Amino acid sequence: MLGAVGPLQFEVLKARLESEYRADCRIESAPWALIRWIRPKERDKSKGYNANDAPAVTLPSDGALARDSEGQWVALLAAEWQLSLFTDRNEGLEIQPYAFD
């Protein structure tokens, strides 16, 4: 999955993959416009916390949970109102617009 600011970036990537690597590829749109990095506020090791385990989250109907290139969990959301709903329904999570250090 690749995110970019505008459609031209996807077209350039597609052209380069096809011409330089002879790799067939296609562009498919996804509904998400927002990404938020998430992790549990309380990481209780006595309950078997493991950073590789997906955090317990309540997502809006078209939201998704994924991992970034560093293995950190992210929530993918389609609109600002979903971010507010997501934040309200997941009080046990740290939620921020950039990767955790």
C-alpha positions in Angstrom: 0.0 0.0 0.0 1.3 3.4 -0.9 0.0 6.8 0.1 0.8 10.0 -1.8 -0.3 13.6 -1.9 -1.6 13.6 -5.5 -2.5 11.2 -8.3 0.6 12.3 -10.4 2.9 10.6 -7.9 1.1 7.3 -8.4 1.3 7.7 -12.2 5.1 8.4 -12.0 5.6 5.3 -9.8 3.6 3.1 -12.1 5.5 4.3 -15.2 8.8 3.7 -13.5 7.9 0.2 -12.3 6.7 -0.7 -15.7 9.6 0.8 -17.7 12.6 0.2 -15.3 11.5 -3.2 -13.8 9.1 -4.5 -16.4 6.6 -5.0 -13.6 3.0 -5.0 -14.4 1.1 -2.9 -11.9 -2.2 -1.1 -11.4 -3.5 1.8 -9.4 -6.5 1.1 -7.1 -8.0 3.9 -5.0 -8.7 3.4 -1.3 -11.3 5.3 0.7 -8.9 6.4 3.4 -7.7 10.0 3.7 -6.3 10.0 7.3 -3.8 7.9 9.1 -3.1 7.9 12.8 -0.5 6.0 14.6 -1.9 4.1 17.6 -0.7 2.1 20.6 -2.2 1.2 23.9 -1.8 3.8 26.7 -1.2 1.0 29.2 1.1 -1.8 28.0 0.6 -4.3 30.7 3.3 -7.0 30.4 1.5 -9.1 33.0 -1.4 -9.5 30.6 1.0 -10.7 27.9 1.3 -7.4 26.0 3.3 -7.9 22.8 3.9 -5.0 20.4 3.3 -7.4 17.5 -0.2 -8.0 18.6 -2.9 -5.7 17.1 -4.2 -3.3 19.7 -7.9 -3.7 20.6 -9.7 -1.0 18.7 -13.2 -0.1 17.6 -13.1 1.1 14.0 -15.7 2.9 11.9 -17.3 0.7 9.3 -14.9 1.7 6.5 -11.8 2.2 8.7 -8.9 -0.3 8.7 -6.0 -1.3 10.9 -2.5 -1.7 9.3 1.2 -1.6 10.1 3.6 0.9 8.7 7.1 0.1 7.3 8.5 0.2 10.8 5.9 -2.2 12.2 3.9 0.4 14.1 0.1 0.1 14.1 -1.9 2.6 12.2 -5.6 3.4 11.9 -6.8 4.3 8.4 -9.8 6.5 8.3 -11.9 8.1 5.5 -12.9 11.5 7.0 -12.3 13.9 9.9 -15.6 13.0 11.6 -14.4 9.4 11.8 -11.3 10.5 13.6 -13.4 12.1 16.3 -15.6 9.0 16.6 -12.5 6.8 16.6 -10.8 8.9 19.3 -14.0 8.9 21.5 -14.4 5.1 21.2 -10.8 4.2 21.9 -9.9 5.9 25.1 -7.3 3.3 25.9 -5.2 4.3 23.0 -2.5 6.9 22.3 -3.4 8.4 18.9 -1.2 10.7 17.0 -0.7 12.0 13.4 3.0 10.9 13.2 5.0 7.7 14.1 6.0 7.1 17.7 9.7 7.5 18.6 
